[in-house]
Structures are given as structure tokens and as C-alpha cells.
Amino acid sequence: MTFFSFVLSVKHLICLILQTLGVVALNPDSHEILTQADIPDTVLHLILPADEMFYTNQTTKFARYVKHLGARILVYMGLLTKVSNKVNLFDILGKKKKSKS
């Protein structure tokens, strides 16, 4: 396994784990367990702008997906105030708004 394929698989693993946690967070009965496991604080660190370099480089759109998936978990758990202006949930594709002239 080359270094590139290892890094690629780690990126996919992070996304899969966040997607799984998002599905679990849809069930309100699991919120207490997720909170006890310190999931909200851990996910919050993933969506902070300063931590992007920890799990990706800035040349990929991977950070956008990680932030989106992490913010989804917090929203499902009712912690929208923690997300606030750290990530735009509606800008997953990164499209710029066209200015009307």
C-alpha cells in the first residue's frame, strides 16, 4: 500500500465514520450516549477552520465534506448554536453566488 492510497483510505474512513454517527444522531434516544462519548466536542474540533490542516491539505474539497458531515451531526443533536457561523450547511458544493449586474 502506497502512502497516497493510505491517505486516501483514511479520508474515506473519516467520512464513513461521520456519516455513521450522523445516522445514529438521527435517533433522539442516542443523543445522551453520544454526548457521554464526547462526540459533540470532538466533531466541533473537526469543523473549526484552524483544524483543517490536521486532517487534510487545502488543495482538496475533503475539508468541506468533513465540515458538512460534522455540522450535520451537531444539528441532528440539537446543537445548532455550536455550528453557528463556522460552516455553511447549504454550501456543500462550494458554488459561488452569481452577482447580478
Sequence and secondary structure as in RCSB ss.txt:
>XXXX:A:sequence
MTFFSFVLSVKHLICLILQTLGVVALNPDSHEILTQADIPDTVLHLILPADEMFYTNQTTKFARYVKHLGARILV
YMGLLTKVSNKVNLFDILGKKKKSKS
>XXXX:A:secstr
  HHHHHHHHHHHHHHHHHHHHHHHTSGGGHHHHHHTTHHHHHHHHHSGGGHHHH  TTSSHHHHHHHHHHHHHH
HTT HHHHTTT  TT TT        
